[in-house]
């Protein structure tokens, strides 16, 4: 008879511990959900989201400014090359002009 009581106590304990585990698991999930909801409704959360958006916008502006800087640098290089070309032409035309003046 003593072994039947031990078996019964063991079965009840196992069943009770499974139910207790499930109860505490559900309770922890509910608390986590409540904390998430509190954080979502909290002003600091909204302030943090606003800061994240501002940082994202600033990063986009910085990327655009870098692209624009690269385009302007390329334009300066192109214009510098064109100035050098025009200088060569002016030198050539001045020499030709001097040669024509000497012929007359």
Number of C-alpha atoms within 10 A of each C-alpha: 5 7 8 9 10 11 11 12 12 12 12 12 12 12 12 12 12 11 12 12 12 12 11 11 12 12 12 12 11 12 12 12 12 12 12 12 11 12 13 12 11 11 11 11 13 13 11 11 12 12 12 12 12 12 12 12 12 12 12 12 12 12 12 12 12 12 12 12 12 12 12 12 12 12 12 12 12 11 12 12 12 12 12 11 11 12 12 12 12 12 11 12 12 12 12 12 12 11 11 10 9 8 7 5
